[in-house]
Amino acid sequence: MENDERLYTGADIDVTFLARRCIHAAECVRRLPTVFNTRRRPWVLPDAAPADAVARVVERCPSGALHARRHDGQPAERRPPLTAVMPQPSGPLYVRGPHLELRLPAAASEPPRVDTRLALCRCGASANKPYCDNGHLRTGFRDAGMLAPRPDRPSAPERDGLVTIEPRVNGPLSLRGPVDVVGADNRTVYRADRVLLCRCGHSATKPFCDGSHERVGFRSE
């Protein structure tokens, strides 16, 4: 459990919330307001809807701020077979996969942070790198998320879906494992077992890194 994780317990399902990961995508309050309502305290009432409904809404949280733990033995989340990276128009990188391991250089001695859903900064302005904190809204970052086709290299189907993500110091995001990069039109444009993604916001080949972080003097913690 990370330091700021909050636990909301229910009879059939528990919900955990990481406030510093929340980017207010509002999937939860829009789809299940009986359970998720920021105008009341506590703002999460896990018993206000069936466990299946709560679990399905929690798994739509793109940042991984919300997770669920079921008491009935059912899986809390339906995991995709492979990892997809989805640059949002003028927004972050949504990463969703069966087993994501985020390795932070500043915490090299700690175990990797394991998740299935992440929203990662690609504008360079987040104060919570590598996570998005909506810095793109403050700085007016613009990118349509439409990708030019690149050479296709099939992922290795025999792999178990594990993808490691490492933000390089003052550099790009390094992803290792079977990854599909999907444009804003939901079209897979790149498939590989290794990819470098821009997080300085200046690459001319977004979301891929083109070395612009060196030119602009990008700095990350």
Order of alpha helices (4+ residues) and beta strands (2+ residues): beta-beta-alpha-alpha-beta-beta-beta-beta-alpha-beta-beta-beta-alpha
